[in-house]
Amino acid sequence: MKVSEADLLKSGFSNADLLKIKTNTQSYGGSLAEAIQDLANRFILASSVVLCCLAIWGLLIIFGSDESVFAGSIGLLCGIAVVVFIQPPIFAYKSWRYRRLITNSELSQ
């Protein structure tokens, strides 16, 4: 996947966003394309975890007692908070959106 700063700016990244990502790649190694790919994968993973938590919560509401619904809701909210806290959701979403647009444009050519 070819990644250029101009394309990233067109797809919704700001200059500050790009600066943060480039600083991270300079500090820890890697390229801009690898960082975008990793962030997009993190978005998919975080979305999957949140959806699973919501599905479990729905099952708790349907089949659980009042105590288990209350305790499970608190636990699941804590789990969702951890998932959102450990990865930058805005960067991850923008990266996923950019990768999806690039993949779709490559397929149409």
C-alpha distances in whole Angstrom, upper triangle without the diagonal:
4,6,10,13,15,12,13,16,16,15,18,17,20,21,22,19,17,20,20,17,17,20,19,17,19,22,20,18,14,11,10,7,9,11,10,9,12,14,12,14,17,17,18,20,22,22,23,26,27,28,30,32,33,34,36,37,38,40,42,43,44,46,46,49,49,49,46,44,45,44,41,40,40,38,35,35,35,32,30,31,30,27,26,27,25,22,21,21,21,18,16,17,15,12,13,14,11,8,11,11,8,8,12,11,10,12,15,14
4,7,10,12,10,11,14,14,14,17,16,19,19,21,18,15,18,19,16,15,19,19,16,18,21,20,18,14,11,9,7,10,12,10,11,14,15,14,16,19,19,20,23,24,25,26,29,30,30,32,34,35,36,38,40,41,43,44,46,47,48,49,52,52,52,49,47,47,46,43,42,42,41,38,37,37,34,32,33,32,28,28,29,27,23,22,22,21,18,18,18,16,13,14,15,11,10,13,12,9,10,13,12,11,14,16,15
4,7,9,7,7,11,12,11,14,12,15,15,17,15,12,15,16,13,12,16,16,14,16,19,18,16,13,9,7,5,9,10,8,10,13,13,13,16,18,18,19,22,23,24,25,28,28,29,32,33,34,35,38,39,40,42,43,44,46,48,48,51,50,50,47,45,46,45,42,40,40,39,36,35,35,33,30,31,30,27,25,26,25,21,19,20,18,15,15,16,13,11,13,13,9,9,13,12,9,12,14,13,13,16,18,17
4,5,5,6,9,10,11,13,12,13,13,15,14,11,13,15,13,12,16,16,14,16,19,20,17,15,11,8,8,12,12,11,13,16,16,16,19,20,20,22,25,25,26,28,30,31,32,34,36,36,38,40,41,42,44,46,47,48,50,50,53,52,52,50,47,48,47,44,42,42,41,38,37,37,35,32,32,31,29,27,28,26,23,21,21,19,16,17,18,14,13,15,15,11,12,15,14,11,14,17,15,15,19,20,19
4,5,5,6,9,10,11,9,10,9,12,11,8,10,13,11,10,14,15,14,15,18,19,18,15,12,9,10,13,13,11,14,17,16,16,20,21,20,23,25,25,26,29,30,30,32,34,35,36,38,40,41,42,44,45,46,48,50,50,52,52,51,49,47,47,46,43,41,41,40,38,36,36,34,32,31,30,28,26,26,25,22,19,20,17,14,16,17,13,12,16,15,12,14,16,15,13,17,19,17,18,21,22,22
4,5,5,6,9,10,10,10,10,14,13,10,13,16,14,14,17,19,18,19,22,23,21,19,16,12,13,17,16,14,17,19,18,18,22,23,22,24,27,27,27,30,32,32,33,36,37,37,39,41,42,43,45,47,47,49,51,51,54,53,53,51,48,48,48,45,43,43,42,39,38,38,36,33,33,33,30,28,29,28,24,22,22,19,16,18,18,14,14,17,15,12,14,17,14,13,17,18,16,17,21,21,20
4,5,5,6,9,9,11,12,15,13,11,15,17,15,15,18,19,18,20,23,23,22,19,15,12,12,15,15,12,15,17,16,16,19,21,20,21,24,25,25,27,29,29,30,33,34,34,36,39,39,40,42,44,45,46,48,49,51,51,51,48,46,46,46,43,41,41,40,37,36,36,34,31,31,31,28,26,27,27,23,20,20,17,15,16,16,12,11,14,12,9,11,13,11,10,13,14,13,14,17,18,17
4,5,5,7,6,8,9,12,10,8,12,13,11,12,16,16,16,18,20,21,20,17,14,10,10,14,12,10,13,15,13,13,17,18,17,19,22,22,22,25,27,26,28,30,32,32,34,36,36,37,40,41,42,44,46,46,48,48,48,45,43,43,42,40,38,38,37,34,32,33,31,28,28,28,25,23,24,23,19,17,17,14,11,13,13,9,9,12,10,7,10,12,11,10,14,15,14,16,19,20,20
4,5,6,5,6,7,10,9,8,11,13,13,13,16,18,18,19,22,23,22,20,17,13,14,17,15,13,16,18,16,16,20,20,19,22,24,24,24,27,29,28,30,33,33,33,36,38,38,39,42,43,43,45,47,47,50,49,49,47,44,44,44,41,39,39,38,35,34,34,32,29,29,29,27,24,25,25,21,18,18,14,13,15,14,11,11,14,13,10,13,15,13,14,17,18,17,19,22,22,22
4,6,7,9,11,14,13,12,15,17,16,17,20,21,21,23,25,26,25,22,19,16,16,19,18,15,17,20,18,17,21,22,20,22,25,25,24,27,29,29,30,33,34,33,35,38,38,39,42,43,43,45,47,48,50,49,49,47,44,44,44,42,40,40,39,36,35,35,34,31,30,31,28,25,27,27,23,20,19,16,14,16,15,11,12,14,12,10,13,14,11,12,16,16,14,17,20,19,20
4,6,9,12,14,12,12,15,16,15,17,20,20,20,22,25,25,24,21,18,15,14,17,16,12,15,17,15,14,18,18,16,18,22,21,21,24,26,25,26,29,30,30,32,34,35,35,38,39,40,41,44,44,46,46,46,44,41,41,41,38,36,36,36,33,31,32,30,27,27,28,25,22,24,24,20,17,16,13,12,13,11,8,9,11,8,6,10,11,9,10,13,14,13,16,18,18,19
4,6,10,11,10,10,14,15,14,16,19,19,20,22,24,24,24,22,19,16,16,18,16,13,16,18,15,14,18,18,16,18,21,20,20,23,25,24,25,28,29,29,31,33,33,34,37,38,38,40,43,43,45,44,44,42,39,39,39,37,34,34,34,31,29,30,29,25,25,26,23,20,22,22,19,15,14,11,10,12,10,7,9,11,9,8,12,13,12,13,16,17,17,19,21,22,23
4,7,8,6,7,10,11,10,12,15,15,16,18,20,21,21,19,17,13,14,16,13,11,15,16,13,13,17,17,15,18,21,20,20,23,25,24,26,29,29,29,32,34,34,35,38,39,39,41,43,43,45,44,44,42,40,39,39,37,34,34,33,31,29,29,28,25,24,24,22,19,20,20,17,13,13,10,8,11,10,7,9,12,11,9,13,15,14,14,18,19,18,20,23,24,24
4,5,5,6,9,10,11,12,14,16,17,18,20,21,22,20,18,15,16,18,16,14,18,18,16,17,20,20,18,22,24,22,23,26,27,26,28,31,31,31,34,36,36,37,40,41,41,43,46,45,47,46,46,44,41,41,40,38,36,35,35,33,30,30,29,27,25,26,24,21,21,21,18,15,15,11,10,14,13,10,12,15,14,13,16,18,17,18,21,22,22,24,26,27,28
4,5,5,6,9,10,10,12,14,15,16,18,20,20,19,17,14,16,18,16,15,19,19,17,19,22,21,21,24,26,25,26,29,30,29,31,34,34,34,37,39,39,40,43,44,44,46,49,48,50,49,48,46,44,43,43,41,38,37,37,35,33,32,32,29,27,27,26,23,23,23,20,16,17,14,12,16,16,13,14,18,17,15,18,21,20,20,23,25,24,25,28,29,29
4,5,5,6,9,10,10,12,14,15,16,18,19,19,17,14,17,18,15,15,19,19,16,18,21,20,20,23,25,23,24,28,28,27,30,33,32,33,36,37,37,39,41,42,42,45,47,46,48,46,46,44,42,41,40,38,36,35,34,33,30,30,29,27,25,25,23,20,20,20,17,14,15,13,11,15,16,13,14,18,18,17,19,22,21,22,25,26,26,27,30,31,32
4,5,5,6,9,10,11,13,14,15,17,17,17,15,12,14,15,12,11,15,15,12,15,18,17,16,20,21,20,21,24,25,24,27,29,29,30,33,34,34,36,38,39,39,42,44,43,45,44,43,41,39,38,38,36,34,33,32,30,28,27,26,24,22,22,20,18,17,17,14,11,12,10,7,11,12,10,11,14,15,14,16,19,18,19,22,23,23,25,27,28,29
4,5,5,6,8,10,10,12,14,15,15,14,12,9,12,13,11,10,14,15,13,15,18,17,17,21,22,21,23,26,27,26,29,31,31,32,35,36,37,38,41,41,42,45,46,46,48,47,46,44,42,41,40,38,36,35,35,33,31,30,29,26,25,25,23,20,20,19,16,13,15,12,10,13,14,11,11,15,15,13,15,18,18,17,20,23,22,23,26,27,27
4,5,5,6,8,10,10,12,14,15,15,13,11,14,15,12,13,17,17,15,18,20,19,20,23,24,23,25,28,29,28,31,33,33,34,37,38,38,40,43,43,44,47,48,47,49,48,47,45,43,42,41,40,38,36,36,34,32,31,30,28,26,25,24,21,20,20,17,14,17,15,12,15,17,15,14,18,19,17,19,22,22,21,24,26,26,27,30,31,31
4,6,5,6,9,10,11,12,13,14,13,11,14,14,11,12,15,15,13,16,18,17,17,21,22,21,23,25,26,26,28,30,30,31,34,35,35,37,40,40,41,44,45,44,46,45,44,42,40,39,38,36,34,33,32,30,28,27,26,24,22,22,20,18,17,16,14,11,14,12,10,13,15,14,13,17,18,17,18,22,22,22,24,26,26,27,30,32,32
4,5,5,6,9,10,11,11,11,10,7,10,11,7,8,12,11,10,13,15,14,15,19,19,19,21,24,24,24,27,29,29,30,33,34,35,37,39,39,40,43,44,44,46,45,44,41,40,39,38,36,34,33,32,30,28,27,26,24,23,21,20,18,17,16,13,11,13,12,9,11,14,12,11,14,16,14,15,19,19,19,21,24,24,24,27,29,29
4,5,5,6,9,10,10,10,8,7,10,11,9,10,14,14,13,16,18,18,19,22,23,22,25,27,27,28,31,32,33,34,37,38,38,40,42,43,44,47,48,47,49,48,47,45,44,43,42,40,38,37,35,34,32,31,29,28,26,25,23,22,21,19,16,15,17,16,12,15,17,15,14,17,19,16,17,21,21,20,22,25,25,25,28,30,29
4,6,5,6,9,10,11,11,10,14,14,11,13,16,15,15,18,20,19,20,23,24,23,26,28,28,29,32,33,33,35,37,38,39,41,43,43,45,47,48,47,49,48,47,45,43,42,41,39,38,36,35,33,32,30,29,27,26,24,23,21,20,18,16,15,18,17,14,16,19,17,16,20,21,20,21,24,24,23,26,29,28,28,31,33,33
4,5,5,6,8,9,10,9,13,11,9,11,14,12,12,16,17,16,18,21,21,20,23,25,25,26,29,30,30,32,34,35,36,38,40,40,42,44,45,44,46,45,44,42,41,40,38,36,35,33,32,30,29,27,26,25,23,21,20,19,17,15,13,13,16,16,13,14,17,16,15,18,20,19,19,23,24,23,24,27,28,28,30,32,33
4,5,5,5,5,6,7,10,9,7,10,12,11,12,15,16,16,18,21,21,21,24,26,26,27,30,31,32,34,36,36,37,40,41,42,44,46,47,46,48,48,46,44,43,42,40,38,37,36,34,33,31,30,28,27,26,24,22,21,20,18,15,15,18,18,14,15,18,17,15,18,20,18,18,22,23,21,23,26,26,25,28,31,30
4,6,5,7,8,9,13,12,11,14,16,15,16,19,20,20,22,25,25,25,28,29,30,31,33,35,35,37,39,40,41,43,45,45,47,49,50,49,51,51,49,47,46,45,43,41,40,39,37,36,34,32,31,30,28,26,25,24,23,20,19,18,21,21,17,19,22,20,18,21,23,21,21,25,26,24,26,29,29,28,31,34,33
4,6,9,11,12,15,14,12,15,17,16,16,20,20,19,22,25,24,24,27,29,29,30,33,34,34,36,38,39,39,42,44,44,46,48,49,48,50,49,47,45,44,43,41,39,38,37,35,34,33,30,29,28,27,24,23,23,21,18,17,17,21,21,18,19,22,21,19,23,25,23,23,27,28,26,28,31,31,31,34,36,36
4,7,10,12,14,12,10,14,15,13,14,18,18,17,20,22,22,22,25,27,26,28,31,31,32,34,36,36,37,40,41,42,44,46,47,45,48,47,45,43,42,41,39,38,37,35,33,32,31,29,27,27,26,23,22,22,20,17,16,17,20,20,17,18,21,21,18,21,24,22,22,25,27,25,26,30,30,29,32,35,35
4,7,10,12,10,10,13,14,13,15,18,18,18,21,23,22,23,26,27,28,29,32,33,33,36,37,38,39,42,43,43,45,48,48,47,50,49,48,45,44,44,42,40,39,38,36,34,34,32,30,29,28,25,24,24,23,20,18,18,21,22,18,18,22,21,18,21,23,21,21,24,25,23,25,28,28,27,30,33,32
4,7,8,6,7,10,11,11,13,15,16,16,19,21,21,22,25,26,26,28,30,31,32,34,36,37,38,40,42,43,45,46,47,47,49,49,48,45,44,44,42,40,39,38,36,34,33,32,29,29,28,26,24,23,23,20,18,18,20,20,17,17,20,19,16,18,21,18,17,21,22,20,21,25,25,23,26,29,28
4,5,5,6,9,10,11,12,14,15,17,19,20,21,22,24,26,27,29,30,32,33,35,36,38,39,41,42,43,45,47,48,48,50,50,49,46,45,45,43,41,40,39,37,35,34,33,31,29,29,27,24,24,24,21,18,18,20,19,16,16,19,17,14,16,19,16,15,19,20,17,19,22,22,21,24,26,25
4,5,5,6,9,10,11,12,14,15,17,19,20,21,23,25,26,27,29,30,31,33,35,36,37,39,41,42,43,45,46,46,49,48,48,45,43,43,42,39,38,37,36,34,33,32,30,28,27,26,23,22,22,20,17,16,18,17,13,13,16,14,11,14,15,13,12,16,17,15,17,20,19,19,22,24,24
4,5,5,6,9,10,11,12,14,15,17,18,20,21,23,25,26,27,29,30,32,33,35,36,38,39,41,42,44,45,45,48,48,47,44,43,43,42,39,38,37,36,33,32,32,29,27,28,26,23,22,23,21,18,17,18,17,13,13,15,13,10,12,14,11,10,14,14,12,13,17,17,16,19,21,21
4,5,5,6,9,10,10,12,14,15,16,18,20,21,22,24,26,27,29,30,32,33,34,36,38,39,41,42,43,43,46,46,45,42,41,41,39,37,36,35,33,31,31,30,27,26,26,24,21,21,21,19,16,16,17,17,14,13,15,14,11,12,15,13,11,15,16,14,15,19,19,18,20,23,23
4,5,5,6,9,10,10,12,14,15,16,18,20,21,22,24,26,27,28,30,31,33,34,36,37,39,41,42,41,44,44,43,40,39,39,37,35,33,33,31,29,28,27,25,23,23,21,18,18,18,16,13,12,14,14,10,10,13,12,9,11,14,12,11,15,16,15,16,20,20,20,22,25,25
4,5,5,6,9,10,11,13,14,15,17,19,20,21,23,24,26,27,29,30,31,33,35,36,37,39,41,41,43,43,42,40,38,38,37,34,33,32,31,28,28,27,25,23,23,21,18,17,18,16,13,12,13,12,9,8,10,9,5,8,10,8,8,11,13,12,13,16,17,17,19,21,22
4,6,5,6,9,10,11,12,14,16,17,19,20,21,23,25,26,27,29,30,32,33,35,36,38,39,39,42,42,42,39,37,37,36,33,32,32,30,28,27,27,24,22,23,21,18,18,19,17,14,14,14,14,11,9,11,11,7,8,11,10,7,11,13,11,12,15,16,16,18,20,21
4,5,5,6,9,10,10,12,14,15,16,18,20,21,22,24,26,27,28,30,32,33,35,36,37,37,40,40,39,36,35,35,33,31,30,30,27,25,25,24,21,20,20,18,15,15,16,14,11,11,12,13,11,8,11,12,9,9,13,12,11,13,16,15,15,18,20,19,21,24,25
4,5,5,6,9,10,10,12,14,15,16,18,20,21,22,24,26,27,28,30,31,33,35,36,36,38,38,37,34,33,33,32,29,28,27,26,23,23,22,20,18,18,16,13,13,14,12,8,8,9,10,7,5,8,9,6,7,10,11,10,12,15,15,15,18,20,20,22,24,25
4,5,5,7,9,10,11,13,14,15,17,19,20,21,23,25,26,27,29,30,32,33,35,35,38,38,37,34,32,33,32,29,28,28,26,23,23,23,20,18,19,18,14,14,16,14,11,11,10,11,8,5,7,8,5,4,8,8,7,9,12,12,12,15,17,17,18,21,22
4,5,5,6,9,10,11,12,14,15,17,19,20,21,23,24,26,27,29,30,32,33,33,36,36,36,33,31,32,30,27,27,27,25,22,22,22,19,17,18,17,13,14,16,14,11,12,11,13,11,8,10,11,9,7,11,12,10,11,15,15,14,17,19,19,20,22,24
4,5,5,6,8,10,10,12,14,15,16,18,20,21,22,24,26,27,28,30,31,31,34,34,33,30,29,29,28,25,24,24,22,19,19,18,16,14,15,13,10,10,12,10,7,9,9,11,10,6,9,11,9,9,12,14,12,14,17,17,17,20,22,22,23,26,27
4,5,5,6,8,10,10,12,14,15,16,18,20,21,22,24,26,27,29,30,30,33,32,32,29,27,28,27,24,23,23,21,18,18,18,15,13,14,14,10,10,12,11,8,9,7,9,9,5,6,9,8,7,10,12,11,12,15,16,16,18,20,21,22,24,26
4,6,5,6,9,10,11,12,14,15,16,18,20,21,23,24,26,27,28,29,32,32,32,29,27,28,27,24,23,23,22,18,19,19,16,14,16,15,12,12,15,14,11,12,10,13,12,9,9,12,10,8,11,13,12,12,15,16,15,17,20,20,20,23,25
4,5,5,6,9,10,11,12,14,15,17,18,20,21,23,24,26,27,27,30,30,29,26,25,26,24,21,21,21,19,16,17,17,13,12,14,13,9,11,13,12,10,12,11,14,14,10,11,14,13,11,14,16,15,15,19,20,19,21,23,24,24,26,29
4,5,5,6,9,10,11,12,14,15,16,18,20,21,23,25,26,25,28,28,27,24,23,23,22,19,18,18,16,13,13,14,11,9,11,10,6,7,10,10,8,10,8,12,12,9,10,14,13,12,14,17,16,17,20,21,21,22,25,26,26,28,31
4,5,5,6,9,10,11,12,14,15,16,18,20,21,23,24,24,27,27,27,24,22,23,22,19,18,19,17,14,14,15,12,10,12,13,9,9,13,13,11,12,10,12,14,10,10,13,14,11,13,16,16,15,18,20,19,21,24,25,24,27,29
4,5,5,6,9,10,10,12,14,15,17,18,20,21,22,23,26,26,26,23,21,23,22,18,18,19,17,13,15,16,12,11,14,14,10,12,15,15,14,15,13,16,17,13,13,17,16,13,16,19,18,17,20,22,21,22,25,26,25,27,30
4,5,5,6,9,10,11,12,14,15,16,18,20,21,21,24,24,23,20,19,20,18,15,15,16,13,10,11,12,9,8,11,11,8,10,13,13,13,15,13,16,17,14,15,18,18,16,18,21,20,20,23,25,24,25,28,29,29,31,34
4,5,5,6,9,10,10,12,14,15,16,18,20,20,22,22,22,19,17,18,17,14,13,14,12,9,9,11,8,6,9,10,8,9,12,13,13,14,12,15,17,14,14,18,18,16,18,21,21,20,23,25,25,26,29,30,29,31,34
4,5,5,6,9,10,10,12,14,15,17,18,19,22,22,22,19,17,19,18,15,14,16,15,11,12,14,12,10,13,14,12,13,16,17,16,18,15,17,19,16,15,19,19,17,18,22,21,20,23,25,24,25,28,29,28,30,33
4,5,5,6,8,10,11,12,14,15,16,17,20,21,21,17,16,17,17,13,13,15,13,10,12,14,11,10,14,14,12,14,17,17,17,19,17,20,22,19,18,22,22,19,21,25,23,22,26,28,26,27,30,31,30,33,35
4,5,5,6,9,10,10,12,14,15,15,18,18,18,14,13,14,13,10,9,11,10,6,8,10,8,7,11,12,11,13,15,16,17,19,17,20,22,19,19,23,23,21,23,26,26,25,28,30,29,30,33,34,33,35,38
4,5,5,6,9,10,10,12,14,14,17,17,18,15,12,14,14,11,9,12,12,8,9,12,11,9,13,15,13,14,17,19,19,20,18,20,23,20,19,23,24,21,23,26,26,25,28,30,29,29,33,34,33,35,38
4,5,5,6,9,10,11,12,13,16,17,18,15,13,15,16,12,11,15,14,10,13,15,13,12,16,17,16,17,20,21,22,23,20,23,25,22,21,25,26,23,24,28,27,25,29,31,29,30,33,34,33,35,38
4,5,5,6,9,10,10,10,14,15,15,12,10,13,12,9,9,12,11,8,11,14,12,12,16,17,16,18,20,21,22,24,22,25,27,24,24,27,28,25,27,30,30,28,32,34,32,33,36,37,36,38,41
4,5,5,6,9,10,9,12,12,13,10,8,10,10,7,7,10,10,7,10,13,12,12,15,16,16,17,20,22,22,24,22,25,27,25,24,28,28,26,28,31,31,29,32,35,34,34,37,39,38,40,43
4,5,5,6,9,10,13,13,15,12,9,12,14,10,10,13,14,11,13,16,15,15,18,20,19,20,23,24,25,26,24,26,29,26,25,29,30,27,28,32,31,30,33,35,34,34,37,39,37,39,42
4,5,5,6,7,11,13,14,11,9,13,13,10,11,15,14,12,15,18,16,17,20,21,21,22,25,26,27,29,26,29,31,28,28,31,32,29,31,34,33,32,35,37,36,36,39,40,39,41,44
4,5,5,5,8,9,10,7,6,9,10,7,8,12,12,11,13,16,15,16,19,20,20,22,24,26,27,29,27,30,32,29,29,33,33,31,32,36,35,34,37,39,38,38,42,43,42,43,47
4,6,6,8,8,11,9,6,9,11,9,9,13,14,13,14,17,17,17,20,22,22,23,26,27,28,30,27,30,33,30,29,33,34,32,33,36,36,35,37,40,39,39,42,44,42,44,47
4,6,9,10,13,11,9,13,15,13,13,17,17,16,18,21,20,20,23,25,25,26,29,30,31,32,30,33,35,32,31,35,36,33,34,38,37,36,38,41,39,39,43,44,43,44,48
4,7,10,12,9,9,13,14,12,13,17,17,16,19,21,21,21,24,26,25,27,30,31,32,34,32,34,37,34,33,37,38,35,36,40,39,38,41,43,41,41,45,46,44,46,50
4,7,8,6,6,9,10,9,11,14,14,14,17,19,19,20,22,24,24,26,28,30,31,33,31,34,36,34,33,37,38,35,37,40,40,38,42,44,42,43,46,47,46,48,51
4,5,5,6,9,10,10,12,14,15,16,18,20,20,22,24,25,26,28,30,31,33,35,33,36,39,36,36,40,40,38,40,43,43,42,45,47,46,46,49,51,49,51,54
4,6,5,6,9,10,11,13,14,15,16,19,20,21,23,24,26,27,28,30,32,34,32,35,38,36,35,39,40,38,39,43,43,42,44,47,46,46,50,51,50,52,55
4,5,5,6,8,10,11,12,14,16,17,18,20,21,23,24,26,27,29,31,33,32,35,37,35,35,39,40,38,40,43,43,42,45,47,46,47,50,51,51,52,56
4,5,5,6,8,10,10,12,14,15,16,18,19,21,22,24,25,27,29,31,29,33,35,33,33,36,37,35,37,40,40,39,42,44,43,44,47,48,47,49,52
4,6,5,6,9,10,10,12,14,15,16,18,20,21,22,24,26,27,29,27,30,33,31,30,34,35,33,35,38,38,37,40,42,41,42,45,46,45,47,50
4,6,5,6,9,10,11,13,14,15,17,19,20,21,23,25,27,28,27,30,32,31,30,34,35,34,35,38,39,38,41,43,42,43,46,47,47,49,52
4,5,5,6,9,10,11,12,14,15,17,19,20,21,23,25,27,26,29,32,30,30,34,35,33,35,38,38,37,40,43,42,43,46,47,46,49,51
4,5,5,6,8,10,10,12,14,15,16,18,20,21,23,25,24,27,29,27,27,31,32,30,32,35,35,34,37,39,39,39,43,44,43,45,48
4,5,5,6,9,10,10,12,14,15,16,18,20,22,23,22,25,27,25,25,29,30,28,30,33,33,33,36,38,37,38,41,42,42,44,47
4,6,5,6,9,10,11,12,14,15,16,18,21,22,21,24,27,25,26,29,30,29,31,34,34,34,36,39,38,39,42,43,43,45,48
4,5,5,6,9,10,11,12,14,15,17,19,21,20,24,26,24,25,28,29,28,30,33,32,32,35,37,37,38,41,42,42,44,47
4,5,5,6,9,10,11,12,14,16,17,19,18,21,23,21,22,25,26,24,27,30,29,29,32,34,33,34,37,38,38,40,43
4,5,5,6,9,10,11,12,14,16,18,16,19,22,20,20,24,25,24,26,29,29,29,31,34,33,34,37,38,38,40,43
4,5,5,6,9,10,10,12,15,17,16,19,22,20,21,24,25,24,27,29,29,30,32,34,34,35,38,39,39,42,44
4,5,5,6,9,10,11,13,15,15,18,20,18,19,23,23,22,24,27,27,27,30,32,31,33,36,36,36,39,41
4,5,5,6,8,10,11,13,12,15,17,15,16,20,20,19,21,24,24,24,27,29,29,30,33,34,34,36,39
4,5,5,6,9,10,12,11,15,17,16,16,20,21,20,22,25,25,26,28,30,30,32,34,35,36,38,40
4,5,5,6,9,11,12,15,17,15,17,20,20,20,23,25,25,26,28,30,30,32,34,35,36,38,40
4,6,6,7,10,9,13,14,12,14,17,17,16,19,21,21,22,25,26,26,28,30,31,32,34,36
4,6,6,7,6,10,12,10,12,15,15,15,17,20,20,21,24,25,25,27,29,30,31,33,35
4,6,7,8,11,12,12,14,17,17,18,20,22,22,24,26,27,28,30,32,33,34,36,38
4,7,9,12,12,11,14,16,16,17,20,21,21,23,25,26,27,29,31,31,33,35,37
4,6,9,9,8,11,13,12,13,16,17,17,19,22,22,23,25,27,28,29,31,33
4,6,6,6,9,10,11,12,14,15,16,18,20,21,22,24,26,27,28,30,32
4,6,5,6,9,10,10,12,14,15,16,18,20,21,22,24,25,27,28,30
4,5,5,6,9,10,11,12,14,15,17,18,20,21,23,24,26,27,29
4,6,5,6,9,10,10,12,14,15,16,18,20,21,22,24,26,27
4,6,5,6,9,10,10,12,14,15,16,18,20,21,22,24,26
4,5,5,6,8,10,10,12,14,15,16,18,20,21,23,25
4,5,5,6,9,10,11,12,14,15,16,18,20,21,23
4,5,5,6,8,10,10,12,14,15,16,18,20,21
4,5,5,6,9,10,10,12,14,15,16,18,20
4,6,5,6,9,10,11,12,14,15,17,19
4,5,5,6,9,10,11,12,14,15,17
4,5,5,6,8,10,10,12,14,16
4,6,5,6,9,10,11,12,15
4,5,5,6,9,10,11,13
4,5,5,6,9,10,11
4,5,5,6,9,10
4,5,5,6,9
4,5,5,6
4,6,5
4,6
4
